[in-house]
Amino acid sequence: MNPYLDSELVALGDHARRFATDRVAPGFQERDRTRVLDRRLMREMGEMGFIAPELPERFGGQGLGCLAAGVIHEEIARADLSISYINLLASLNGQIMSHHGRPEVVEPWLQRLTRGEALLAIALTEPRGGSDAANLRLRVERVGDDYVINGEKTSISAADQADATVVFGRTGTVDAGAHGVTALLVPMDLPGLTTKRFDCHGQRAIGRGSIFFEDVRVPASHRLGDENKGFVQVMQGFDFSRALIGLQVLAVARVALEEAWEYVAQREAFGKPLASFQGVSHPLADFETQVQAARLLCLQTLWLKDRGAPHSAEAAMCKWWGPKLAYDAVHQCLLSFGHGGYDRGLMEQRLRDVLGFQLGDGTAQIMKTVIARSRAGRAAVTN
Ligand SMILES: Cc1cc2nc3c(=O)[nH]c(=O)nc-3n(C[C@H](O)[C@H](O)[C@H](O)COP(=O)(O)OP(=O)(O)OC[C@H]3O[C@@H](n4cnc5c(N)ncnc54)[C@H](O)[C@@H]3O)c2cc1C
């Protein structure tokens, strides 16, 4: 029994797990090698209604709650964290675009997004830094009916595989900080836009890279939110993705723990199952406890969001605790397998995959600053 999941959500999770087991899990290691996201799989996920189900029907969603998105999300992540990026990017961008875009511009994109026909990235980080995001410098200038973009975004997930990206650029003065930033929906096939792929440690099927803009012209109709208000208005969407990321990485930890328990129950040393040694079973029991608690926090955060209640601090808690805990838990599981855990295999790939989220979408330090501000007040916590 879980207080946040009624029988319909449990059934939805079971449905997603069957799909993920049959269709997503088998290619987990192969996609890590080829570094290519499987577009056919993405379309299948769209057909199943697994991509951004929380969006209203007119945008191709099903009007389900954010908890429903979370339940699907964790089942896909359990099979392959990189593939669950499809869900993450769709839910994050879907929320931003549906709330802040012009319907005639964003509707066709959202329809494609939910059908699994389009992948959208989100481009905030720049070469000069990602933590101090409000100080971004990508130049965006209004020229007639267009915005003209110049500069570089870097460390962007799916940079070279996405069909469009939400870009944050500076339309105001540098002194204006967060109040001089505008968000735009930018199709990736525009003239002057190029990308470069990085060789990543993990999350290799989705990948990461830079996006270069050289006089890229985007129609002004593609603005998301008001001019100079993009950061303040649009960043609220990140509370949603932070809770989803928590579920995403904890799903990886949960499957790693299941496999580790099974292994230590049957593998013997000194004539007894490994599980009989407290040095083996107690660390796993510690992680079992903490992972369960952290998952409840993530579900609670989505539950608050579904009710329109404040949840920024809770989302930041999910985002720093989930990835740290998941990494430590998978690390412990890997060690439980002895030398076999260190071979190229499921555990070492999971460890590489979850590590990325200690950085992606903001580091633990930045999340803790968000939490500290919510408790001590913004004036007291300036950095
Ligand atoms: C797997 C992965 C996926 C990513 N996907 C995306 C994406 O899709 N889109 C996107 O825009 N970006 C993405 N990023 C970039 C990510 O958001 C940034 O890496 C992150 O925000 C940190 O920025 P930085 O790397 O420039 O580090 P910096 O900002 O240079 O910080 C370096 C270190 O200093 C610490 N630090 C900085 N300031 C403070 C402070 N005030 N107090 C305490 N500590 C501080 C940081 O926590 C960090 O540990 C991704 C990164 C990774 C690894």
The ligand as a Gaussian input file, in Angstrom:
#p B3LYP/6-31G(d) Opt

LIG

0 1
 C       24.054000      14.510000     -17.354000
 C       23.846000      15.982000     -17.481000
 C       22.743000      16.454000     -18.177000
 C       22.568000      17.830000     -18.332000
 N       21.520000      18.282000     -19.084000
 C       21.334000      19.607000     -19.252000
 C       20.300000      20.100000     -20.104000
 O       19.541000      19.328000     -20.711000
 N       20.158000      21.438000     -20.245000
 C       20.962000      22.324000     -19.594000
 O       20.764000      23.521000     -19.753000
 N       21.986000      21.900000     -18.803000
 C       22.185000      20.567000     -18.622000
 N       23.227000      20.107000     -17.859000
 C       24.124000      21.064000     -17.217000
 C       23.841000      21.187000     -15.703000
 O       22.613000      21.824000     -15.489000
 C       25.041000      21.933000     -15.092000
 O       26.148000      21.069000     -15.164000
 C       24.796000      22.327000     -13.646000
 O       23.782000      23.284000     -13.547000
 C       26.072000      22.903000     -12.995000
 O       26.636000      23.877000     -13.801000
 P       28.198000      23.779000     -14.205000
 O       28.437000      22.379000     -14.677000
 O       28.513000      24.865000     -15.156000
 O       28.972000      23.942000     -12.866000
 P       29.336000      25.325000     -12.133000
 O       28.151000      26.206000     -12.090000
 O       30.592000      25.863000     -12.740000
 O       29.640000      24.788000     -10.672000
 C       30.789000      23.946000     -10.401000
 C       30.673000      23.422000      -8.968000
 O       30.595000      24.504000      -8.044000
 C       29.414000      24.421000      -7.270000
 N       28.843000      25.744000      -7.036000
 C       28.616000      26.719000      -7.945000
 N       28.083000      27.787000      -7.364000
 C       27.942000      27.479000      -6.048000
 C       27.425000      28.168000      -4.896000
 N       26.923000      29.385000      -4.979000
 N       27.450000      27.534000      -3.700000
 C       27.952000      26.269000      -3.583000
 N       28.434000      25.578000      -4.635000
 C       28.429000      26.180000      -5.835000
 C       28.459000      23.568000      -8.080000
 O       27.463000      22.938000      -7.271000
 C       29.398000      22.584000      -8.755000
 O       29.662000      21.505000      -7.915000
 C       23.462000      18.738000     -17.731000
 C       24.574000      18.245000     -17.030000
 C       24.768000      16.892000     -16.914000
 C       25.990000      16.393000     -16.206000

